[in-house]
Amino acid sequence: MVTSIDITQELIRLDTLSNIVETFQEIATTRMQRVRDQVLRNRVFLTGIDKIYYQVSASYKEELLKLKSRKNARNEVLVRNGRSATVLISANSNLYGTILPKTYKLFIEDPLHNSSDIFIIGKIGKALFEGTSKNPFTYIELSDSGFTNDELKVIRDKLIPYSHVVMYHGLYRTILTQDAISEDIVGINKEDHPNEPLMKWLFEPNLEEIIKYFESQIFSSNLTQHMHESELAKLASRTISLEDSRNNIKDAIKKTQLKKAIIQHQEKNRKQMNNLIGVYFRSYKT
């Protein structure tokens, strides 16, 4: 039988849990705000760089083909392997709301992963993929609390030989909206540049050096940006998930308080009934 003491202990437990969730939410919000400004600012910058890269690649397509066909092209430009890589960015825990399953659904339903080299970042993605697919993959360990330049360099070195690197991760839209997206950070998609006019450019020191810079340094910048985009989306999703948890705990506290009031009222009625019965028996004996 549940007593008011039991209910009081349950309320203490719920209040403690609410404080823990609130602390986690404050940490996630602080991290999200720190990452958000940098990510949104870099989005604009890299969009402009992407347009320039498209212009150069499209305007000088024939020159680039000749350049890469040279015997010493490997020393002048980055010669890729002609293969595609698909990269799933997940996490090491399930404490990130709905964005992880949404991203995995996008990844696993894309037929591209069946004909590409697969890379998975995060234990959750690894566990999901092992449970739904028998395709081989390369697992990359990465902390949920961020990544160092050395860790990023390891990922970059694994991916830079590929002609196409399609990354699957969450994208921050607003604090309430995070979408799962896939994007090729190497290949140039004409659909991303509709009605983009082509023009001739002057290069200093030369076309070879410019293209070499684009294909190495810009790739690294794009990779870093997408890693931060994923981090921001996960933190935003986690913040919303923790807010939902807090609201659920508040509802549970209200229901428990009501239950406590009912039990206290029942206990009070039983005491009054026992007192009346006691008075009745004493008067009966006399």
C-alpha positions as semicolon CSV with decimal commas, in nm:
position;residue;x (nm);y (nm);z (nm)
1;M;0,000;0,000;0,000
2;V;0,137;0,338;-0,100
3;T;0,167;0,586;0,186
4;S;0,227;0,960;0,202
5;I;0,587;0,884;0,305
6;D;0,637;0,687;-0,017
7;I;0,492;0,973;-0,219
8;T;0,717;1,224;-0,043
9;Q;1,023;1,015;-0,132
10;E;0,904;0,998;-0,493
11;L;0,868;1,377;-0,503
12;I;1,223;1,417;-0,371
13;R;1,348;1,180;-0,642
14;L;1,163;1,371;-0,915
15;D;1,291;1,705;-0,788
16;T;1,650;1,574;-0,791
17;L;1,603;1,439;-1,143
18;S;1,462;1,775;-1,255
19;N;1,770;1,955;-1,120
20;I;2,002;1,711;-1,302
21;V;1,815;1,756;-1,632
22;E;1,820;2,134;-1,589
23;T;2,197;2,127;-1,536
24;F;2,250;1,916;-1,849
25;Q;2,027;2,151;-2,043
26;E;2,224;2,457;-1,933
27;I;2,549;2,288;-2,038
28;A;2,405;2,193;-2,379
29;T;2,265;2,543;-2,431
30;T;2,598;2,707;-2,343
31;R;2,788;2,480;-2,583
32;M;2,528;2,533;-2,854
33;Q;2,551;2,913;-2,828
34;R;2,930;2,897;-2,841
35;V;2,926;2,684;-3,158
36;R;2,629;2,848;-3,332
37;D;2,779;3,190;-3,408
38;Q;3,091;3,037;-3,561
39;V;2,894;2,785;-3,769
40;L;2,646;3,037;-3,908
41;R;2,921;3,285;-3,990
42;N;3,128;3,021;-4,171
43;R;2,825;2,906;-4,371
44;V;2,816;3,237;-4,554
45;F;3,192;3,240;-4,611
46;L;3,211;2,883;-4,745
47;T;2,909;2,937;-4,969
48;G;3,101;3,216;-5,138
49;I;3,413;3,000;-5,170
50;D;3,205;2,719;-5,319
51;K;3,073;2,955;-5,587
52;I;3,426;3,061;-5,678
53;Y;3,540;2,698;-5,695
54;Y;3,248;2,615;-5,923
55;Q;3,332;2,910;-6,145
56;V;3,696;2,809;-6,177
57;S;3,623;2,439;-6,233
58;A;3,346;2,500;-6,485
59;S;3,521;2,781;-6,676
60;Y;3,850;2,593;-6,703
61;K;3,722;2,239;-6,736
62;E;3,933;2,156;-7,042
63;E;4,248;2,311;-6,894
64;L;4,201;2,110;-6,574
65;L;4,162;1,785;-6,764
66;K;4,485;1,853;-6,951
67;L;4,657;1,948;-6,628
68;K;4,557;1,627;-6,450
69;S;4,665;1,415;-6,745
70;R;5,026;1,528;-6,719
71;K;5,287;1,285;-6,594
72;N;5,377;1,510;-6,304
73;A;5,017;1,604;-6,228
74;R;5,027;1,428;-5,892
75;N;5,277;1,685;-5,773
76;E;5,077;1,979;-5,905
77;V;4,716;1,890;-5,829
78;L;4,539;1,636;-5,615
79;V;4,462;1,325;-5,822
80;R;4,169;1,142;-5,666
81;N;4,090;0,771;-5,678
82;G;3,759;0,788;-5,866
83;R;3,566;0,626;-5,578
84;S;3,293;0,757;-5,350
85;A;3,290;0,763;-4,971
86;T;2,979;0,797;-4,755
87;V;3,030;0,932;-4,404
88;L;2,769;0,898;-4,129
89;I;2,822;1,135;-3,837
90;S;2,636;1,010;-3,530
91;A;2,730;1,019;-3,160
92;N;2,841;0,801;-2,871
93;S;2,515;0,827;-2,673
94;N;2,143;0,850;-2,742
95;L;2,103;1,179;-2,553
96;Y;2,053;1,387;-2,867
97;G;1,682;1,371;-2,932
98;T;1,547;1,278;-3,272
99;I;1,829;1,400;-3,495
100;L;2,035;1,078;-3,473
101;P;1,759;0,841;-3,593
102;K;1,655;1,092;-3,861
103;T;2,011;1,109;-3,993
104;Y;2,056;0,733;-3,986
105;K;1,727;0,684;-4,173
106;L;1,848;0,920;-4,446
107;F;2,181;0,737;-4,465
108;I;2,052;0,379;-4,471
109;E;1,779;0,456;-4,728
110;D;2,027;0,612;-4,971
111;P;2,135;0,343;-5,221
112;L;2,470;0,521;-5,259
113;H;2,605;0,355;-4,944
114;N;2,580;0,015;-5,114
115;S;2,833;0,116;-5,382
116;S;3,072;0,330;-5,178
117;D;3,330;0,300;-4,903
118;I;3,148;0,356;-4,575
119;F;3,282;0,554;-4,280
120;I;3,090;0,580;-3,953
121;I;3,166;0,826;-3,673
122;G;3,013;0,750;-3,332
123;K;2,912;0,438;-3,141
124;I;2,537;0,485;-3,197
125;G;2,575;0,489;-3,576
126;K;2,808;0,188;-3,555
127;A;2,555;-0,011;-3,350
128;L;2,264;0,083;-3,578
129;F;2,454;-0,008;-3,894
130;E;2,576;-0,340;-3,755
131;G;2,214;-0,422;-3,670
132;T;2,076;-0,344;-4,016
133;S;2,354;-0,411;-4,268
134;K;2,633;-0,658;-4,340
135;N;2,833;-0,418;-4,557
136;P;3,190;-0,353;-4,446
137;F;3,270;-0,011;-4,299
138;T;3,546;0,187;-4,131
139;Y;3,470;0,303;-3,778
140;I;3,611;0,633;-3,654
141;E;3,618;0,704;-3,281
142;L;3,540;1,065;-3,189
143;S;3,441;1,224;-2,859
144;D;3,100;1,388;-2,822
145;S;3,260;1,678;-2,637
146;G;3,441;1,804;-2,946
147;F;3,741;1,717;-3,160
148;T;4,100;1,828;-3,189
149;N;4,290;1,929;-3,501
150;D;4,485;1,603;-3,483
151;E;4,162;1,399;-3,476
152;L;4,026;1,599;-3,768
153;K;4,349;1,544;-3,961
154;V;4,306;1,165;-3,922
155;I;3,957;1,189;-4,075
156;R;4,080;1,422;-4,348
157;D;4,363;1,191;-4,448
158;K;4,119;0,899;-4,479
159;L;3,877;1,093;-4,700
160;I;4,082;1,327;-4,917
161;P;4,177;1,062;-5,181
162;Y;3,809;1,014;-5,275
163;S;3,649;1,181;-5,575
164;H;3,320;1,215;-5,385
165;V;3,271;1,238;-5,008
166;V;2,903;1,243;-4,913
167;M;2,847;1,335;-4,549
168;Y;2,526;1,258;-4,357
169;H;2,454;1,463;-4,048
170;G;2,211;1,697;-3,881
171;L;2,174;2,059;-3,990
172;Y;2,068;2,339;-3,755
173;R;1,783;2,549;-3,892
174;T;1,643;2,700;-3,572
175;I;1,650;2,598;-3,208
176;L;1,330;2,402;-3,276
177;T;1,423;2,258;-3,616
178;Q;1,714;2,034;-3,712
179;D;1,707;1,848;-4,042
180;A;1,901;1,544;-4,158
181;I;2,100;1,623;-4,473
182;S;2,351;1,466;-4,710
183;E;2,607;1,669;-4,902
184;D;2,902;1,594;-5,127
185;I;3,191;1,807;-4,999
186;V;3,420;1,723;-5,294
187;G;3,221;1,683;-5,613
188;I;3,066;1,987;-5,780
189;N;2,693;1,967;-5,829
190;K;2,561;2,195;-6,106
191;E;2,217;2,184;-5,943
192;D;2,361;2,384;-5,652
193;H;2,448;2,665;-5,893
194;P;2,144;2,723;-6,115
195;N;2,187;2,990;-6,381
196;E;2,536;3,066;-6,253
197;P;2,712;3,266;-6,530
198;L;3,058;3,149;-6,629
199;M;3,345;3,391;-6,662
200;K;3,718;3,400;-6,721
201;W;3,956;3,457;-6,431
202;L;4,311;3,578;-6,387
203;F;4,518;3,353;-6,158
204;E;4,814;3,446;-5,944
205;P;5,055;3,275;-5,939
206;N;4,893;3,020;-6,176
207;L;4,594;2,790;-6,230
208;E;4,780;2,486;-6,090
209;E;4,847;2,650;-5,754
210;I;4,492;2,780;-5,722
211;I;4,335;2,443;-5,796
212;K;4,575;2,267;-5,561
213;Y;4,470;2,507;-5,285
214;F;4,101;2,455;-5,356
215;E;4,127;2,077;-5,360
216;S;4,321;2,045;-5,034
217;Q;4,265;2,344;-4,808
218;I;3,904;2,405;-4,910
219;F;3,829;2,036;-4,858
220;S;3,966;2,063;-4,505
221;S;3,756;2,374;-4,440
222;N;3,442;2,203;-4,571
223;L;3,510;1,895;-4,360
224;T;3,560;2,105;-4,047
225;Q;3,243;2,302;-4,116
226;H;3,033;1,989;-4,159
227;M;3,170;1,843;-3,836
228;H;3,072;2,163;-3,654
229;E;2,732;2,168;-3,831
230;S;2,668;1,818;-3,698
231;E;2,776;1,920;-3,348
232;L;2,546;2,224;-3,350
233;A;2,246;2,022;-3,471
234;K;2,305;1,757;-3,205
235;L;2,334;2,015;-2,927
236;A;2,016;2,192;-3,039
237;S;1,831;1,861;-3,060
238;R;1,961;1,766;-2,716
239;T;1,845;2,098;-2,571
240;I;1,492;2,041;-2,702
241;S;1,495;1,679;-2,581
242;L;1,601;1,788;-2,232
243;E;1,332;2,057;-2,232
244;D;1,074;1,788;-2,315
245;S;1,214;1,577;-2,030
246;R;1,183;1,869;-1,788
247;N;0,822;1,922;-1,891
248;N;0,749;1,552;-1,844
249;I;0,906;1,564;-1,499
250;K;0,698;1,871;-1,411
251;D;0,384;1,683;-1,517
252;A;0,492;1,384;-1,311
253;I;0,548;1,610;-1,008
254;K;0,200;1,761;-1,044
255;K;0,041;1,416;-1,068
256;T;0,241;1,291;-0,772
257;Q;0,148;1,596;-0,563
258;L;-0,219;1,535;-0,644
259;K;-0,176;1,170;-0,552
260;K;-0,011;1,272;-0,226
261;A;-0,300;1,506;-0,144
262;I;-0,550;1,224;-0,210
263;I;-0,356;0,977;0,006
264;Q;-0,319;1,232;0,288
265;H;-0,693;1,297;0,270
266;Q;-0,761;0,920;0,284
267;E;-0,526;0,878;0,579
268;K;-0,695;1,167;0,757
269;N;-1,037;1,006;0,697
270;R;-0,911;0,674;0,831
271;K;-0,779;0,842;1,146
272;Q;-1,111;1,021;1,198
273;M;-1,297;0,695;1,141
274;N;-1,074;0,514;1,390
275;N;-1,127;0,791;1,644
276;L;-1,504;0,767;1,599
277;I;-1,494;0,391;1,635
278;G;-1,285;0,428;1,952
279;V;-1,533;0,679;2,099
280;Y;-1,821;0,450;2,010
281;F;-1,670;0,148;2,186
282;R;-1,581;0,348;2,497
283;S;-1,933;0,485;2,522
284;Y;-2,074;0,137;2,460
285;K;-1,875;-0,014;2,748
286;T;-1,990;0,252;2,986
